[in-house]
Amino acid sequence: MTSKPSPARAWTMRTQIAQALGNVDETTRGVVPPIHVATTYVRDPDNAYRSGYIYGRPDNATVREAEALIATMEGAADAIVTGSGTSAATAVFLALAPGDHLVVPKVMYWSLRRWLMAEATDWGLRVELVDTADLDALAAAVRPGETKLVWVETPSNPLWSLTDIAAAADIAHRAGAALAVDSTCASPVLTQPLALGADIVMHSATKYMNGHSDVVAGALATAAPGPLWERIRRNRTTLGQILGPFEAFLLIRGMRTMPLRVAAACASAAALAERFAGHPRVAEVLYPGLASHPGHAVARKQMKGGFGGMLSIRVHGGERAAIDAAARVELWKRATSLGGVESLIEHRASIEGEGSPCPTDLLRLSTGIEDVEDLYADLDRALRAAND
């Protein structure tokens, strides 16, 4: 069991995260939350479960602590964690009914987009793709009384377009639909979608929340539990999507340093974006922090404290030059994922495959916490040596 601090003071989010809400293990007085691994719990003599725990599949004390931390960060009424970001996202869609209409972005996390187009339709969902950054197009796609969910991802991966969350919430709610936001690449440090009007916020907690490339996890949080949220929670139990206790422990550990890591990644990404914008081998830099970015005004409005640790560059010379540059880096790691302490580079079009909206000359960059001068020097050398 853990004891909780007095709520007498209104500590900042950064302080609460750093101390994992200040919980102290009652048995040892340890400042690090323990790992609870039990899969079953003893009943009371009258057959009740007054401890609040029944079985490991629907519930776990370490998982609850991770969820409480996420709810605090998002200003949420409730939060749950799942076994992956994809399982968190699909839990939302599977809580809808066959025949429901939903609107999703044209550019979004590729694996989820592929699932929506190939599998969700088998469930009977009617999926419509739209450029959610274009509010007129979004409003035209939403069908009053028919659309049940609007899903946006902002900044969107890997083109980093911005959707105005408050405006999207207004469009969705006027049509009687819920708004869910994939805020993975912003993280709760930079954006709180629930405060902007979203009903549900989703994270691939594998990324910035964990931040150490050693946990696969997902997270969902809601502004106010209702029928949709209760179905999501029930599906998490029924389908066995709960995160394991050791992974929940590592997730808590990662979240405690998230504000520091995100700040460092944002600073490096901004510096790299500025420098590569004038690079002779770079045709275009896609980064919301640049004044030239079409979503910059929206980013300034809803991203606080930075514009994210992700950027993409389009390489002069096309696909061959982009792939060759990625092959020549030494410090950057050629790997999928983002949000870790190590910087990653990836040629997304070849990863996503046929049907990808990603340009073939694009390299996606996830900045870590290394020295930014080293990161620049490594990629600069690789770009200059790349063959067209």
Buried (B, 14 or more C-beta within 10 A) or exposed (E): EBEEEEEEEEBEBBEBBBBBBBBBBEEEEEEBBBBBEEEEBEEEEEEEEEEEBEEBBBBBBBBBBBBBBBBBBBBBBBBBBBBBBBBBBBBBBBBBEEEBBBBBBBBBBBBBBBBBEEEBEEBEBBBEBBBBBBBEBBBEBBBEEEBBBBBBBBBBBBBBBBBBBBBBBBBBBEBEBBBBBBBBBBBBBBBBBBBBBBBBBBBBBBBBBBBBBEBBBBBBBBBEEEEBBEBBBEBBBEBEBBBBBEBBBBBBBBBBBBBBBBBBBBBBBBBBBEBBBEBEBBBBBBBBBBEEBEBBEBBBEBBEEBBBBBBBBBBBBBBBBBBBBBBBBEBBBEBEBBBBBBBBBBBBBBEBEEEBBBBBBBBBBBBBBBEBEEBBEBBBBBBEEBEE
